[in-house]
């Protein structure tokens, strides 16, 4: 009975189901099953509005508490124990000069709140919190809290709370 409850919980809880589908899409892609990976990614788009780009890397204990409207661009890297809320974009800057297209790299233990947009080849340090509706276009220090547009650091060495 306990096993049935667990399966039911995984299948019917959106925050868990969406993460499992992300993990599955990445695993299938890494193992060369590109078509199956594409099918899973299409399911993520149609059911949750989550776009997972090609060659995306996601660490352990990834969390999507409200899995809606999330874009994780190709080649983006998300570290271990990261939490991303709804309507977040990890994307690229479009360049007229056709320079190298780069995507964000997110460290470990990072929380990104609702509506934040991270663009370009930036790096977000470990244990960082990014507030709601923030626009991030530069590298962020570890152990810090950032908010706003324009982005500003409001706290350093916050002690790892989320």
C-alpha positions as CSV (number, residue, x, y, z in Angstrom):
1,X,0.0,0.0,0.0
2,X,2.9,2.4,0.8
3,X,4.4,1.8,-2.6
4,X,1.1,2.5,-4.3
5,X,0.8,5.8,-2.4
6,X,4.3,6.7,-3.4
7,X,3.7,6.0,-7.1
8,X,0.4,7.9,-6.9
9,X,2.2,10.9,-5.3
10,X,5.0,10.9,-8.0
11,X,2.6,10.6,-10.9
12,X,-0.1,13.1,-9.8
13,X,1.9,15.8,-8.0
14,X,2.9,18.4,-10.6
15,X,6.1,19.6,-8.8
16,X,7.4,16.0,-8.6
17,X,6.1,14.8,-11.9
18,X,7.6,17.7,-13.8
19,X,11.1,17.2,-12.3
20,X,11.0,13.5,-13.1
21,X,10.1,14.3,-16.7
22,X,13.0,16.8,-16.9
23,X,15.4,14.1,-15.5
24,X,14.0,11.5,-18.0
25,X,14.3,13.9,-21.0
26,X,18.0,14.6,-20.1
27,X,18.8,11.0,-19.4
28,X,17.3,9.9,-22.8
29,X,19.2,12.6,-24.6
30,X,22.5,11.7,-23.0
31,X,22.0,8.0,-23.9
32,X,21.3,8.9,-27.5
33,X,17.5,8.5,-27.6
34,X,17.0,11.9,-29.1
35,X,13.5,11.1,-30.4
36,X,12.2,9.8,-27.1
37,X,13.8,12.8,-25.3
38,X,11.9,15.1,-27.7
39,X,8.6,13.3,-26.9
40,X,9.2,13.8,-23.2
41,X,10.2,17.5,-23.7
42,X,7.0,18.0,-25.8
43,X,5.0,16.6,-22.8
44,X,6.7,19.1,-20.5
45,X,5.8,21.9,-22.9
46,X,2.2,20.8,-23.4
47,X,1.4,19.9,-19.7
48,X,3.5,22.4,-17.8
49,X,4.7,25.0,-20.2
50,X,8.3,24.0,-19.3
51,X,10.8,24.3,-22.2
52,X,14.0,22.3,-21.7
53,X,16.7,23.0,-24.2
54,X,19.1,20.6,-25.8
55,X,22.2,19.7,-23.8
56,X,20.8,21.1,-20.6
57,X,22.4,19.8,-17.4
58,X,20.5,19.6,-14.2
59,X,22.0,18.6,-10.8
60,X,20.6,16.4,-8.0
61,X,17.6,17.4,-5.9
62,X,16.3,19.9,-8.5
63,X,13.0,21.4,-7.4
64,X,10.1,23.1,-9.3
65,X,7.5,24.0,-6.6
66,X,5.2,25.7,-9.2
67,X,6.1,24.1,-12.6
68,X,4.6,26.6,-15.0
69,X,6.2,28.8,-17.7
70,X,9.8,27.8,-17.1
71,X,12.4,28.1,-19.8
72,X,15.8,26.5,-19.4
73,X,17.8,27.2,-22.6
74,X,20.1,24.8,-24.3
75,X,23.5,24.3,-22.7
76,X,22.3,25.9,-19.5
77,X,23.7,24.3,-16.4
78,X,21.7,24.0,-13.1
79,X,23.6,22.8,-10.0
80,X,22.6,20.5,-7.2
81,X,19.8,21.4,-4.7
82,X,18.4,24.2,-6.9
83,X,14.9,25.5,-6.7
84,X,13.2,27.4,-9.6
85,X,9.8,28.9,-9.3
86,X,7.3,29.7,-12.1
87,X,7.8,32.0,-15.0
88,X,11.6,31.9,-14.8
89,X,13.8,32.1,-17.9
90,X,17.4,30.9,-18.2
91,X,18.2,32.2,-21.7
92,X,20.7,33.8,-24.0
93,X,21.2,37.3,-25.3
94,X,20.6,37.6,-29.0
95,X,23.5,39.3,-30.8
96,X,23.4,41.2,-34.0
97,X,27.1,40.3,-34.5
98,X,26.4,36.5,-34.2
99,X,28.9,36.1,-31.4
100,X,29.1,32.9,-29.4
101,X,25.7,32.1,-27.9
102,X,26.0,31.4,-24.2
103,X,23.6,30.3,-21.5
104,X,23.6,30.7,-17.7
105,X,25.4,28.4,-15.3
106,X,23.7,28.1,-11.9
107,X,25.7,27.0,-8.9
108,X,24.6,24.7,-6.1
109,X,21.9,25.5,-3.5
110,X,20.5,28.4,-5.5
111,X,16.8,29.6,-5.3
112,X,15.4,31.6,-8.2
113,X,12.0,33.1,-7.4
114,X,9.0,33.9,-9.7
115,X,9.5,35.8,-12.9
116,X,13.3,36.1,-12.7
117,X,15.2,36.3,-16.0
118,X,18.8,35.2,-16.3
119,X,20.4,35.8,-19.7
120,X,23.8,35.3,-21.3
121,X,26.8,33.4,-20.3
122,X,26.6,34.4,-16.6
123,X,27.6,32.4,-13.5
124,X,25.5,32.3,-10.4
125,X,27.5,31.4,-7.3
126,X,26.6,28.8,-4.8
127,X,24.0,29.5,-2.0
128,X,22.6,32.5,-3.8
129,X,19.0,33.7,-3.8
130,X,17.5,35.6,-6.7
131,X,14.4,37.6,-5.9
132,X,11.1,37.7,-7.9
133,X,11.1,39.6,-11.2
134,X,14.9,40.2,-11.1
135,X,16.8,40.7,-14.3
136,X,20.3,39.0,-14.1
137,X,22.8,39.9,-16.8
138,X,26.1,39.7,-14.8
139,X,27.8,37.1,-12.7
140,X,26.5,36.8,-9.1
141,X,28.6,36.1,-6.0
142,X,28.1,33.1,-3.8
143,X,26.3,33.4,-0.5
144,X,24.3,36.5,-1.5
145,X,20.8,37.7,-2.1
146,X,19.9,39.7,-5.2
147,X,16.7,41.5,-6.2
148,X,15.2,43.9,-8.7
149,X,15.6,45.4,-12.1
150,X,18.1,46.9,-12.1
151,X,19.7,44.1,-10.1
152,X,21.2,44.9,-6.7
153,X,22.8,42.8,-4.0
154,X,20.9,43.3,-0.7
155,X,22.7,40.8,1.5
156,X,26.0,38.9,1.6
157,X,27.0,35.8,3.5
158,X,23.3,35.1,4.3
159,X,24.1,31.7,5.8
160,X,22.4,29.5,3.3
161,X,18.8,30.0,4.2
162,X,16.2,29.6,1.4
